[in-house]
Structure formats: C-alpha cells, structure tokens
Amino acid sequence: MGKITVKLYNETPQHRDNFIKLVQENKYDSLLFHRVIKQFMIQAGDINSKNATAEQKLGSGDLGYKIPAEFVFPQYFHKRGQLCAAREEDDSNPERASSATQFYIVTGKHYTEHELDKMEKEKGIKLTPEQREAYKTEGGTPNLDGTYTVFGEVVKGMKVVHKIELLGTDSNDRPLKDVRIKTMKIVK
C-alpha cells in the first residue's frame, strides 16, 4: 500500500539490534499485517503469516526467543506513529519481555483533558505535559505506556499506516484484504 520509513532508537539497543538483524535476514519479507484495530494500532511480524490461508488465525508465530523489556518512559511513549514490540499478556509474561519478531505501529485516538485526567487517576500515573499535548493533538494509546517497549517511530509513511488502519477486518482483527510487507531494508 506504500512505503513506511521508521527510525530505531539507540536507547533500546536490544530491540534495535534484533530488528536490524531480522531485516538483514529478510525475516519480514512477505509477512502480513495480521492484526489491525482502528484507533489503536496495526501489527505485523507473525512468521506464520507468510503463507497463511485466508481463514488461518494468526498472532502466535514467533522465533522462539524473547527480547527483555526496554522501557524508556516517559521519554518514549505510545503516541501516534510509535514503533513498539508486541508481547504476550502479563499473566503468562510477568517480565513483559517482547516478541522476537512481532511489532506494531500506534495509530491511537485523540484524548480530551478529562479523559487523560481520568486515566491518570485510574492508573495512578502522572502524564508529562509533553505526553498530554501529544495525546490531545496527535493521538495515541496511553494505556500501554510503560508496559510495552517503544523502540522506534515512523518518520515517513503515516498516510500508508492510516490506509492500513482503515481496512475492513474479520472477527480476529485480520484485514479482509491481505496487506504484505514486500521487503524491508536498512537505510542510513
């Protein structure tokens, strides 16, 4: 559907290096964006999606290892356009280690002052002025802050991300029309 360019953060070196290694090994080539939720995120990286049939349930394909969590919060948070590592739920993954291959790009929604105040109270957190401004003007998913590793950001191609976000999906959030990563490459 177009090109997406991401910048990887040096402050998350294990995630950065793993992502670069997988790109160099062509692990992402031909994989699907297998999970798309409007006003939340688009997700890819299930290694079983390369040759998946239309009815195949996706989301559990991985390479058999995890990356230790690297939270750089509040510097990096879940504003629109952030590149983040997917992972298993807390009950089976209390250390919040990341999937070796699966990632998502935040699309999120816009929040009001009232919604942010309520979220702070419910979660017992305090958002920085920068976070509050980003969630009001750019949008994001603040409920994931500090619990999933943010390791990069989209620097070009958010229109492509938005097109993917708007696709129709089935009951498992899989797009009805396959959207493949043709290829990924490292640019300096």
N, C-alpha and C positions, 0 to 999 in steps of 0.2 A: 504493500500500500504506500510505500515510500521509504525514505531513509530517516533513521534516527541516530543522532550522534550523542554519545554520553561521555562525560568526564568522570574518571575514577578518582577517589580521594586517597591521598597518601596517608591520612590519619587512620585508615582502615587497611593496613598493609596485607593482612592475611586474605581478606576478601578481594582486594585489588589484584594481588598476585595470582590467586586462584582463578579469577575471572579472565585475566590475561592468558594464563596457561590454557584454559578451556577454549578461548577464542583461537589461539595459535594451533591447537589440536583439532580445530574445526568441529568441536563437540556441539555447537549451537546450530550449525548449518542444517537447514530443512526442518528444524523443530517448530512446533506450533505455538502461537499464543493460545494456550488451552483454557485459560480462566479469565473472564472479562466481566467486571462488575461496574456498572455505571456509577459515577460519583464516588469511586473508591480506587480501583486500580486495574491494570492489565498485567497478566502473569504469563511467563514462558519458562522454558528450561527443563520440562519433563522429558527425559531422554527417551521415554517410550512413545513420544508423540511423533517421531519421525515418520513412522509407517502406520500410524493409528487409523483404524477404521472410523467411520462417521459415528457409530454408536459406542465406541470404546470410551470408558470412563478414564480420565487422565488426572494426574496430580500426585501420583506416588512414585514416579520414575526418578531415580537419582543414581549416583555413582557409588554409593555405599560408604561414604565418609561425610563428616560434618566439619564446618568451619566454626571455631569458637566465636561467640558473640563479641563484637567490637562496637560498643555504643559510644558515640562521640556526641552526647546530648548535654546541653541544649544546642551546641554548635550546628549539628546536623539533625534535622527533624523532618517529619513527614509532610512537607509542603508539596504542592503540585509539582510534578516533574522529577521528584527524587527517585533514584535507583536504589532498591532495597532487596535484601536477601529474604527469600521465603524460608519457612521453617515449620516443623511440627508444633502442635499445640503444647502449652505449658505442662499439662498433666503427664504427657509422655516425654517431655523435653524441658525439665525444670531449669537447665542451664541456658536455655534459649539459643542453642547452637543452630547455625544456619545450614540450609541445604547446600550441598556441594554445587548444584547446578541451577536450581530454580531461583528466579528473581522476579520482581515486579516493579512497575513504574507507577507511582502515585498519580492518580487523577484527582480524586477527592471532591469535596464540595466547599462552598463558602460558608463561613460561620459568622453569626452575629455576636456582639459583645455579650449578650445574655446567654447564648449557648456556650460560649467559652467560659464565662463565669460559672455556669452550672457544671461544666466538665471539670473545672479546677476543683470545685467543692466535692464532687462525687469521687474523683480520683485522688484527692489530697495532694495536688500538684500546684505549682505556680508557673504559668507560662511567662516567658520573657516578653518585653514589648515587641521585639522583632518577630517572635512567633505569633503573637496576637495579630499583628499587622499582616503577616503573610497569610494566616488562616482566614482573615477577613477579606483581603484583596485578591490573593492568588488561589486560595483554597488548599485543601489537603485532608489528611486523616490523623488528627492529633491524638486520637485514642490509641494509636500504635507507638507513639513516642516513647523512647527508652526501653522498648520491648522487642523491637526488630532492628537489625543492623541496617543503617543507611550508609551506602558505600559509594555513591556517585550521584550524578544528576544529568538530566537531558539538557544539552546546550543547543541543540538544533533538532527540529522534528516534532515539536509538541502538537502540530497540526495532524501529523500521522498518528500519534498516540491518541488524539481525540477521535480520529476516524475509526480506529480500532475499538475505542471505548463505546462508540455508538452502535456497534454491530448487534444484531439480534442474537440471543443466546438460548440454549436449552436449559433444562432444569438443573444441570450441573454447572451452569455459567460458562459452558463451552460455546464459542461462536458457532452459529449455524453454517457459516462460510469459513472454511479453513484459511487462517492467516499464518503464513510461514515466514520464518526468518530465512531468507535466501542464503545469506552469508554474513559473517561478522569479520571485521578486520581491525587491527590496531593501527591507529594513525597518531603521529606525534605532533 
